[in-house]
Amino acid sequence: MVEEKKSELSGRKKLRNFVISELTGDGQMVIRRFFPSNETQELNTLRSLSLDSDDRVFVADSGYGRVILLDSDLQWNRILCSTIQGPKRLCYDEEKKQMIVADNYGVSVYTLSRK
């Protein structure tokens, strides 16, 4: 689940804070939640999420033109790629260790190393 929280800054300007949450099967309780802890980790426009078999979460952040990786505890791991023009959809191929990213201009395939 992705939540967008808005808060008042000054006047009419709004700050959008996105968080990513894992919920129980019935959606009643939050199990884990990712809160950005610094400016690099801030999320802008989230379009797609993908999981691997280790429950790592791949996040398409279209607003910042990047794909990020969160570990299985929803903790920041790293930016996987940051030169993407508006990533829209993600698909992770576990067998080939490839991230398939559809953006504004087509589809790109990235082979990931394990870190």
Buried (B, 14 or more C-beta within 10 A) or exposed (E): EEEEEEEEEEEEEEEEEBBBBBEEEEEEEEEBEBEBEEEEBBBEBBBBBBBBEEEBBBBBBBBBBBBBBBBBEBEBBEBBBEEBEBBBEBBBBEEEEBBBBBBEEEEBEBEBEEE
